[in-house]
Amino acid sequence: MVNSFVFSPFQENTYVIADDITREAVVIDPGCYEQAEKEQLAAFIASQNLTIRYLLLTHAHLDHVFGAAYVKRKYGVEMYLNEKDIPILNDVPTRCQLFGLRGYEHADRDHNLAEGDIIRFGSIELAVVETPGHAPGHVAFINYADRYVIGGDVLFQNSVGRTDLPYGNHAILLQSIQTKFYTLPDDYIVYAGHMEPTTIGREKRTNPYTKEITK
């Protein structure tokens, strides 16, 4: 069960993935900025009788971590993030000041996420793949059994992640898409960090930003 919530002025997608039988779950990229958004997330988790096991981050840009400290504290879970994104995480307070955003609470990373890791909860397994380009420590989570990707800000519906931010690299981003996303079967659903879900096949056919790697 993949559940999504659109939070903050950045319209970021926060995901709660739950096992239907055990009710064990993970929160991915908690972008809840306003208190009402945090309460919305908590109300859903309570209504579904979910037990949160992990807090997972695809990367550490501010819009994906607004609610990280809240989730850690409320559910007593530890936070997983690739070590290469720690400088970005530590820079979030400065970025918030630039955008005039107040009230951000910092959360420290507890564990690393790296290529080949498997996150298990209930009967669900999420395989971690490193997908740099938008951010140096960006990762995605693949559920091979249910045929979907929690992709963060790598591949969107008819778009790709920005690379004009600090540490961004467009060539590396395209390489990540080519080697980690476009090697998946066409029917895999991509749940991205912004906008509506898409599929691997659709993006191979229509995404104008990846034409050079699908020739």
Backbone bond lengths (Angstrom), bond angles and torsions (degrees), N, CA, C in turn:
res aa  C-N    CA-C-N  psi(-1)  N-CA   C-N-CA  omega(-1)  CA-C   N-CA-C  phi
1 M - - - 1.457 - - 1.522 108.89 -
2 V 1.336 115.88 114.31 1.464 121.94 177.58 1.521 108.23 -105.11
3 N 1.314 116.41 119.69 1.453 122.13 -179.78 1.520 108.80 -117.54
4 S 1.328 117.65 136.85 1.459 120.14 -176.56 1.522 110.67 -125.92
5 F 1.329 114.23 151.64 1.459 122.71 179.56 1.524 107.59 -137.89
6 V 1.335 116.78 136.74 1.451 121.10 179.46 1.526 107.81 -100.62
7 F 1.338 115.94 118.15 1.449 121.07 -172.82 1.528 112.45 -126.16
8 S 1.309 115.57 156.39 1.466 126.96 168.41 1.526 112.01 72.35
9 P 1.337 116.92 167.04 1.474 119.74 176.41 1.527 113.12 -60.83
10 F 1.338 117.11 -16.79 1.467 120.82 -179.02 1.528 112.33 -86.94
11 Q 1.339 116.97 -1.49 1.476 121.14 178.75 1.536 111.23 53.35
12 E 1.310 114.10 51.82 1.464 121.19 -177.73 1.525 110.65 -89.14
13 N 1.319 116.39 143.05 1.464 121.94 178.16 1.521 111.10 -90.25
14 T 1.318 115.58 116.89 1.461 122.80 172.86 1.522 107.67 -99.34
15 Y 1.330 116.58 138.96 1.468 120.09 -176.36 1.522 111.80 -120.06
16 V 1.326 115.11 139.74 1.456 122.87 168.32 1.526 106.37 -119.64
17 I 1.306 115.80 117.91 1.464 121.00 178.81 1.520 107.78 -109.18
18 A 1.327 116.10 127.50 1.462 120.43 -173.82 1.520 111.35 -130.80
19 D 1.313 114.89 146.04 1.460 121.84 171.73 1.529 107.98 -83.41
20 D 1.329 116.68 125.78 1.458 120.96 -173.56 1.527 113.25 -65.62
21 I 1.317 117.58 -26.69 1.464 120.58 -176.07 1.529 111.17 -89.72
22 T 1.309 116.95 -55.43 1.469 120.48 -174.31 1.517 112.43 -82.13
23 R 1.350 117.43 -19.27 1.468 124.33 -176.36 1.529 112.37 68.11
24 E 1.326 116.86 13.70 1.457 119.36 172.21 1.530 108.50 -74.91
25 A 1.344 115.99 147.34 1.465 119.25 -172.77 1.521 111.26 -151.56
26 V 1.336 114.48 165.78 1.466 121.84 172.65 1.516 108.45 -128.73
27 V 1.319 116.18 152.28 1.462 122.30 171.08 1.527 107.36 -107.94
28 I 1.326 115.98 130.08 1.463 121.36 -179.82 1.524 109.27 -118.48
29 D 1.329 115.49 125.77 1.468 123.13 175.46 1.528 112.99 55.68
30 P 1.329 117.84 65.52 1.467 119.68 -179.00 1.526 111.97 -71.46
31 G 1.312 116.16 101.14 1.461 121.26 -177.39 1.511 114.06 -95.24
32 C 1.325 117.11 13.96 1.470 120.61 -177.74 1.526 110.15 -67.66
33 Y 1.322 115.67 115.35 1.460 122.34 -175.60 1.527 111.78 -99.54
34 E 1.317 116.78 -53.19 1.456 121.07 178.88 1.526 110.29 -75.36
35 Q 1.328 116.06 153.15 1.458 120.02 177.95 1.525 111.11 -59.22
36 A 1.324 117.24 -36.86 1.464 120.70 179.16 1.529 111.05 -62.41
37 E 1.329 116.71 -34.16 1.468 119.93 178.38 1.518 110.62 -70.10
38 K 1.319 116.67 -40.58 1.464 119.99 176.88 1.523 110.59 -61.97
39 E 1.316 116.16 -40.60 1.461 120.40 179.11 1.526 111.33 -68.22
40 Q 1.329 116.79 -34.53 1.467 120.37 176.37 1.520 110.71 -62.36
41 L 1.334 116.07 -44.80 1.464 120.51 178.72 1.527 110.31 -62.50
42 A 1.319 116.83 -46.35 1.462 120.80 -178.52 1.519 111.44 -64.73
43 A 1.329 117.10 -38.71 1.459 120.78 179.79 1.523 111.09 -63.61
44 F 1.327 116.20 -39.91 1.467 118.72 177.59 1.520 110.73 -64.35
45 I 1.321 117.22 -46.54 1.462 121.19 -178.75 1.527 110.35 -59.90
46 A 1.329 116.53 -41.28 1.465 120.21 178.90 1.531 111.45 -68.03
47 S 1.327 116.37 -41.30 1.465 120.05 -177.55 1.520 112.28 -65.15
48 Q 1.333 115.98 -28.34 1.460 120.75 -179.78 1.526 112.53 -94.61
49 N 1.334 116.15 1.70 1.469 121.73 179.12 1.529 110.99 55.17
50 L 1.336 115.71 47.06 1.454 121.24 -177.00 1.523 111.19 -92.65
51 T 1.321 115.28 147.44 1.461 122.70 171.92 1.517 107.67 -109.50
52 I 1.325 117.76 112.51 1.461 121.37 -178.00 1.521 109.18 -79.08
53 R 1.333 116.35 125.20 1.465 122.02 -178.30 1.518 113.18 -100.20
54 Y 1.332 117.16 -36.01 1.461 120.08 -174.78 1.522 110.22 -143.31
55 L 1.311 115.21 152.96 1.460 123.60 167.85 1.519 107.02 -112.69
56 L 1.325 115.97 116.43 1.459 122.10 -174.46 1.520 110.13 -115.77
57 L 1.335 116.71 138.26 1.455 121.58 177.20 1.524 110.01 -119.70
58 T 1.336 115.48 130.18 1.465 117.99 172.05 1.519 110.30 -70.65
59 H 1.333 115.69 -35.77 1.461 122.44 177.21 1.520 107.94 -165.04
60 A 1.326 117.73 -179.58 1.461 119.92 -167.75 1.525 114.75 -115.80
61 H 1.320 118.91 20.13 1.456 118.77 174.31 1.525 110.05 -61.27
62 L 1.321 116.08 150.59 1.465 121.20 -168.82 1.519 113.83 -53.03
63 D 1.335 118.12 -40.03 1.465 120.02 -175.38 1.522 112.86 -70.09
64 H 1.325 117.46 -12.88 1.464 121.25 179.47 1.524 113.02 -100.12
65 V 1.332 116.97 -4.05 1.472 119.72 -175.69 1.529 112.99 -127.98
66 F 1.323 118.43 5.80 1.464 119.94 -178.59 1.530 112.12 -50.15
67 G 1.323 116.57 -41.61 1.459 120.26 -174.87 1.508 115.04 -100.88
68 A 1.328 117.58 12.76 1.467 119.89 -174.58 1.525 111.98 -63.06
69 A 1.325 117.75 -46.31 1.461 120.12 -179.15 1.524 110.75 -62.85
70 Y 1.325 116.29 -39.13 1.469 120.61 178.55 1.524 111.18 -61.40
71 V 1.332 117.12 -47.65 1.466 120.72 -178.60 1.527 110.75 -64.86
72 K 1.329 116.58 -42.37 1.472 119.74 178.37 1.523 110.70 -58.22
73 R 1.310 115.91 -46.81 1.463 120.46 -175.13 1.534 111.54 -71.32
74 K 1.312 117.48 -45.01 1.465 120.76 -174.54 1.521 112.19 -68.12
75 Y 1.337 116.70 -37.12 1.465 119.45 -173.76 1.525 113.07 -108.80
76 G 1.323 117.24 -0.37 1.456 120.13 176.87 1.513 113.70 61.91
77 V 1.325 115.90 36.02 1.456 120.59 -177.86 1.519 110.27 -107.52
78 E 1.328 115.63 164.41 1.460 121.40 178.46 1.519 109.82 -103.55
79 M 1.320 115.18 155.55 1.457 121.79 -172.30 1.524 110.89 -104.55
80 Y 1.324 114.78 134.97 1.459 122.70 -178.30 1.521 109.75 -113.43
81 L 1.341 116.00 129.49 1.467 122.87 -177.88 1.511 108.76 -155.80
82 N 1.325 116.73 141.18 1.459 120.06 176.13 1.524 110.34 -63.89
83 E 1.324 116.17 137.81 1.461 121.87 -173.72 1.523 113.60 -60.87
84 K 1.330 117.69 -26.17 1.467 119.95 -178.68 1.527 112.32 -70.48
85 D 1.323 117.49 -13.50 1.459 120.23 179.31 1.527 113.04 -98.27
86 I 1.315 118.18 4.83 1.464 119.97 178.84 1.534 111.59 -60.96
87 P 1.354 120.23 -41.78 1.476 118.31 176.16 1.518 112.97 -58.42
88 I 1.323 117.63 -35.58 1.458 120.62 178.34 1.523 110.05 -69.10
89 L 1.324 116.82 -42.22 1.464 120.75 177.08 1.520 111.09 -59.79
90 N 1.303 116.72 -43.40 1.468 120.27 -178.40 1.529 112.60 -70.24
91 D 1.324 116.37 -19.01 1.467 121.19 -178.95 1.527 112.69 -90.69
92 V 1.327 117.26 -4.55 1.466 120.12 -176.79 1.523 112.74 -57.39
93 P 1.348 120.77 -43.56 1.479 118.84 178.65 1.522 113.29 -55.80
94 T 1.330 117.05 -39.45 1.464 120.49 178.06 1.519 111.03 -65.95
95 R 1.320 116.85 -41.66 1.466 121.35 179.14 1.527 110.48 -64.11
96 C 1.322 116.66 -39.40 1.461 119.79 177.77 1.525 110.94 -61.61
97 Q 1.324 116.85 -40.30 1.468 120.52 177.90 1.518 110.55 -62.18
98 L 1.332 117.21 -40.68 1.462 121.09 -179.43 1.527 111.42 -62.50
99 F 1.328 116.22 -33.87 1.463 121.01 -179.86 1.529 112.53 -91.48
100 G 1.326 117.14 -0.48 1.450 120.40 -178.82 1.517 113.46 70.65
101 L 1.326 116.74 28.47 1.461 121.84 -178.55 1.522 109.58 -97.89
102 R 1.303 116.41 126.44 1.451 121.25 -177.39 1.527 110.87 -111.73
103 G 1.320 114.57 158.23 1.455 119.70 173.05 1.515 115.31 91.16
104 Y 1.343 117.73 4.83 1.465 119.21 178.82 1.528 110.37 -66.32
105 E 1.326 115.87 135.28 1.458 122.57 177.63 1.523 108.96 -113.75
106 H 1.326 116.86 121.55 1.461 121.18 -177.21 1.523 111.34 -70.97
107 A 1.327 115.52 145.04 1.462 122.43 173.75 1.515 108.96 -128.67
108 D 1.320 117.92 130.82 1.457 121.91 178.33 1.519 111.27 -80.98
109 R 1.317 115.32 146.30 1.460 120.69 171.85 1.515 109.58 -70.69
110 D 1.341 116.10 140.89 1.460 121.43 177.60 1.520 113.21 -105.09
111 H 1.332 116.34 -34.38 1.470 119.96 -175.43 1.522 109.64 -140.75
112 N 1.324 114.83 152.17 1.452 121.29 177.63 1.525 110.84 -83.60
113 L 1.317 115.82 151.98 1.456 123.23 169.07 1.517 107.64 -117.45
114 A 1.328 116.93 130.37 1.459 120.14 -177.19 1.524 110.25 -142.10
115 E 1.315 114.94 158.95 1.460 122.35 177.44 1.524 110.60 -48.68
116 G 1.336 115.57 129.52 1.454 120.76 177.99 1.512 114.97 95.28
117 D 1.331 117.64 -13.14 1.466 119.68 176.17 1.524 110.02 -65.50
118 I 1.332 116.04 149.84 1.456 122.65 175.14 1.521 108.18 -123.20
119 I 1.316 116.57 124.40 1.461 121.80 175.66 1.525 107.43 -97.77
120 R 1.331 116.44 120.57 1.469 121.24 -177.02 1.524 110.67 -116.99
121 F 1.315 115.92 133.90 1.462 122.15 173.03 1.526 107.10 -154.45
122 G 1.327 116.18 131.82 1.454 118.70 -170.97 1.513 109.97 56.76
123 S 1.314 116.39 -131.74 1.463 120.46 177.42 1.517 112.40 -98.15
124 I 1.329 117.54 7.16 1.464 122.03 -174.69 1.521 110.53 -93.57
125 E 1.322 115.65 139.11 1.463 122.35 173.07 1.527 108.82 -124.98
126 L 1.320 115.79 128.00 1.457 122.36 174.91 1.524 108.38 -113.27
127 A 1.310 116.41 119.85 1.463 121.58 178.33 1.519 109.26 -87.71
128 V 1.319 116.00 133.09 1.458 121.69 -179.19 1.523 109.71 -91.99
129 V 1.328 116.18 128.59 1.470 121.46 173.16 1.519 108.00 -125.81
130 E 1.316 116.60 138.72 1.457 121.08 179.00 1.523 109.43 -82.97
131 T 1.340 115.43 128.56 1.464 121.33 -174.34 1.530 110.62 -135.01
132 P 1.319 117.70 64.63 1.468 120.66 -177.35 1.521 112.69 -68.95
133 G 1.313 114.38 168.32 1.468 121.82 178.48 1.516 109.71 136.00
134 H 1.314 116.48 -59.63 1.470 120.48 173.58 1.519 109.84 -71.02
135 A 1.312 115.73 -38.45 1.462 123.66 174.10 1.531 106.81 -145.29
136 P 1.323 118.20 148.89 1.472 120.04 -173.13 1.520 114.05 -65.38
137 G 1.338 116.45 -30.36 1.453 119.94 -179.16 1.510 113.96 -105.75
138 H 1.321 116.69 19.81 1.465 120.49 -177.72 1.530 110.53 -62.11
139 V 1.332 114.90 137.34 1.468 120.51 173.11 1.525 108.65 -130.08
140 A 1.319 115.67 162.40 1.457 122.70 171.69 1.518 108.31 -125.73
141 F 1.321 115.89 159.87 1.459 121.97 -178.69 1.520 108.61 -119.42
142 I 1.338 116.34 122.23 1.462 121.35 -177.54 1.525 109.97 -109.72
143 N 1.322 115.40 127.97 1.462 121.26 171.86 1.522 107.28 -103.32
144 Y 1.328 116.08 100.37 1.465 120.47 -176.15 1.523 111.52 -71.28
145 A 1.317 117.49 -31.51 1.465 120.43 -178.63 1.525 111.36 -67.74
146 D 1.331 116.43 -42.67 1.460 120.73 -176.99 1.522 113.08 -101.97
147 R 1.323 117.03 0.49 1.461 123.84 168.41 1.533 112.84 63.54
148 Y 1.330 113.86 58.52 1.459 118.59 174.13 1.515 110.39 -149.56
149 V 1.339 114.63 163.70 1.463 123.30 178.98 1.523 108.61 -127.68
150 I 1.328 116.89 131.34 1.454 120.77 165.86 1.522 104.72 -92.43
151 G 1.324 116.11 102.74 1.455 120.57 -162.62 1.513 117.29 -99.65
152 G 1.339 118.44 -4.91 1.455 118.10 -177.57 1.519 111.39 59.26
153 D 1.327 116.08 -141.12 1.464 120.71 -174.60 1.528 111.70 -104.82
154 V 1.312 116.18 50.36 1.463 121.23 177.81 1.517 110.68 -101.77
155 L 1.328 115.65 -59.58 1.463 122.01 -175.30 1.525 109.00 -127.22
156 F 1.336 115.57 126.44 1.452 121.67 178.17 1.522 109.81 -117.06
157 Q 1.327 115.43 174.95 1.453 120.63 172.90 1.524 108.93 -66.67
158 N 1.325 114.89 109.00 1.478 122.94 -179.06 1.519 113.69 60.43
159 S 1.316 117.34 29.55 1.449 120.43 177.17 1.527 109.28 -158.88
160 V 1.329 115.44 177.95 1.466 121.73 176.53 1.530 108.25 -138.91
161 G 1.305 116.45 170.33 1.450 121.15 -179.16 1.514 112.91 -66.47
162 R 1.322 115.30 149.28 1.463 120.91 176.99 1.524 110.22 -65.30
163 T 1.327 115.36 146.46 1.468 119.83 175.57 1.528 111.14 -129.27
164 D 1.340 116.53 15.14 1.465 120.33 177.81 1.523 111.77 -94.42
165 L 1.324 116.72 6.64 1.457 121.77 176.20 1.529 109.29 -88.62
166 P 1.346 118.36 163.53 1.464 119.50 176.85 1.525 111.91 -53.08
167 Y 1.314 116.68 135.92 1.469 125.58 179.29 1.534 112.98 75.89
168 G 1.339 118.69 2.47 1.455 120.03 179.58 1.517 111.82 -76.88
169 N 1.353 115.50 152.39 1.467 120.49 179.59 1.522 107.89 -152.14
170 H 1.341 116.67 112.80 1.464 120.56 -173.72 1.525 112.18 -67.11
171 A 1.310 117.64 -41.29 1.467 120.45 -179.41 1.523 110.88 -62.66
172 I 1.320 116.31 -40.91 1.462 120.13 179.07 1.524 110.51 -68.35
173 L 1.342 116.95 -37.29 1.461 120.01 176.99 1.524 110.96 -60.19
174 L 1.317 117.15 -47.30 1.466 120.33 179.03 1.521 111.30 -61.90
175 Q 1.331 116.63 -37.16 1.468 119.86 176.87 1.529 110.80 -63.65
176 S 1.322 116.86 -39.55 1.468 120.35 177.65 1.521 110.79 -63.05
177 I 1.324 116.34 -42.80 1.467 119.64 179.09 1.519 110.54 -64.19
178 Q 1.311 115.93 -43.75 1.465 120.72 -177.27 1.520 111.89 -65.13
179 T 1.336 117.57 -41.84 1.466 120.55 -171.29 1.525 113.93 -94.50
180 K 1.343 118.07 -23.80 1.464 119.99 -175.67 1.527 113.53 -112.48
181 F 1.329 117.19 -26.46 1.466 120.39 179.96 1.524 111.40 -102.40
182 Y 1.327 116.82 -52.43 1.461 119.36 -173.06 1.526 113.30 -76.71
183 T 1.299 117.89 -1.41 1.471 120.92 170.95 1.524 111.30 -87.08
184 L 1.327 117.30 -7.94 1.462 121.53 177.01 1.530 110.16 -82.12
185 P 1.331 118.11 156.07 1.468 120.51 176.74 1.532 111.60 -60.50
186 D 1.325 114.96 153.68 1.455 121.14 -173.16 1.527 113.82 -62.33
187 D 1.329 118.16 -25.31 1.463 119.70 -174.88 1.522 113.76 -84.01
188 Y 1.322 118.23 -3.85 1.466 120.30 179.53 1.521 109.84 -64.37
189 I 1.332 116.23 131.74 1.460 121.87 176.84 1.522 109.04 -82.58
190 V 1.324 116.35 138.14 1.458 122.09 175.46 1.532 108.14 -108.74
191 Y 1.315 115.84 112.91 1.459 121.79 173.46 1.533 107.09 -94.55
192 A 1.311 115.59 105.31 1.463 120.79 -171.40 1.524 111.54 -93.67
193 G 1.332 114.56 171.93 1.449 120.96 -178.22 1.516 114.25 -75.04
194 H 1.335 116.74 -12.79 1.459 122.53 176.99 1.523 107.97 -149.67
195 M 1.301 116.56 155.19 1.464 123.57 177.10 1.524 111.98 70.83
196 E 1.329 114.76 -174.47 1.461 121.55 -175.10 1.533 111.36 -79.21
197 P 1.336 117.22 160.06 1.471 119.40 175.32 1.525 110.97 -63.34
198 T 1.321 115.04 159.28 1.457 121.34 175.90 1.528 107.44 -140.97
199 T 1.310 117.62 -170.16 1.459 121.46 175.78 1.523 109.81 -128.05
200 I 1.305 114.99 158.01 1.466 120.31 177.76 1.525 110.12 -58.58
201 G 1.325 117.03 -45.65 1.458 120.50 -177.59 1.510 113.00 -62.20
202 R 1.315 116.09 -42.09 1.467 119.52 179.36 1.516 111.08 -61.13
203 E 1.328 116.73 -44.69 1.462 119.20 -177.63 1.523 112.07 -69.55
204 K 1.317 117.10 -34.43 1.468 119.24 175.11 1.521 110.83 -59.89
205 R 1.326 116.02 -38.00 1.467 120.88 -175.53 1.514 113.08 -81.90
206 T 1.330 118.28 -37.03 1.468 119.88 -165.76 1.524 115.40 -121.42
207 N 1.316 119.08 -13.32 1.465 119.47 -174.20 1.526 110.24 -70.73
208 P 1.328 118.23 116.30 1.472 119.81 -175.85 1.523 113.55 -69.76
209 Y 1.333 117.00 -19.36 1.461 120.51 -176.16 1.529 113.03 -86.39
210 T 1.336 116.88 -10.23 1.468 118.87 -178.21 1.513 112.82 -117.97
211 K 1.329 116.79 15.16 1.467 119.44 -178.33 1.514 112.19 -59.53
212 E 1.335 116.72 -35.42 1.468 119.75 -176.08 1.524 112.08 -68.19
213 I 1.334 118.15 -19.52 1.480 119.20 179.13 1.516 112.41 -104.08
214 T 1.332 118.03 4.43 1.462 120.98 177.90 1.510 112.35 -117.92
215 K 1.334 116.88 10.84 1.457 119.83 178.70 1.517 110.93 -69.47
